[in-house]
Amino acid sequence: MIIAFHIPKLSLGGVEMNAIKLAKEYIKMGHSVKFIIHKFNGEFCENLPKEIDIINLNTHNIFTAIPKLKKWF
């Protein structure tokens, strides 16, 4: 199964930390995990497991990300 998380960036925060924890568990279960991120920056960028695929939309906010999100899905 492919599981995708949509997060604006990987800065310090509870949502980001929990997404990474969940991703690690899903990977252990044999699932493919993708992070769809507006901008690939933040404190958690360096600590991501290699198994997580990063889709960097390279946008500034949700409004500019919508067309790219629509295309990806």
C-alpha positions in Angstrom: 0.0 0.0 0.0 1.2 3.5 -0.7 0.6 6.0 2.2 1.0 9.7 1.5 1.3 12.5 4.1 0.7 16.1 3.0 2.7 18.5 5.2 3.7 22.1 4.4 7.3 21.7 5.7 9.4 19.6 8.1 9.9 22.2 10.8 9.8 21.4 14.5 6.2 20.7 15.4 3.9 18.0 16.7 2.2 17.2 13.4 5.6 16.8 11.6 7.0 14.7 14.4 3.9 12.4 14.5 3.9 12.1 10.7 7.5 10.8 10.9 6.7 8.4 13.7 3.7 7.0 11.8 5.8 6.8 8.6 8.4 4.7 10.4 5.8 2.3 11.6 4.1 2.0 8.2 7.6 1.3 6.7 8.1 -1.5 9.3 4.8 -3.0 8.2 6.0 -3.0 4.6 4.1 -0.1 3.2 5.5 2.6 0.9 5.4 6.1 2.4 5.5 9.4 0.6 5.7 12.9 2.1 4.1 15.6 -0.1 5.7 18.8 1.0 5.3 22.4 -0.1 8.9 23.3 0.6 11.6 20.8 1.5 13.1 22.7 4.5 13.0 22.5 8.2 14.7 20.9 11.1 13.4 17.4 10.4 14.8 17.2 6.8 18.0 15.6 7.9 16.5 13.0 10.2 14.1 11.4 7.7 14.4 7.7 7.0 15.8 7.0 3.5 12.7 4.8 2.8 10.4 7.9 2.7 9.9 9.3 -0.8 9.8 13.1 -0.8 7.6 14.9 -3.3 8.7 18.5 -3.1 6.0 20.8 -4.6 8.2 23.8 -4.3 5.4 26.1 -3.5 4.8 28.8 -0.8 1.3 28.0 0.5 -1.7 25.7 0.0 -3.2 27.9 -2.7 -0.3 27.6 -5.0 0.1 23.9 -4.1 -3.5 22.9 -5.1 -2.8 22.6 -8.9 0.3 20.5 -8.2 -1.5 18.4 -5.6 -4.3 17.8 -8.1 -1.9 16.7 -10.7 0.0 14.4 -8.3 -3.2 12.6 -7.1 
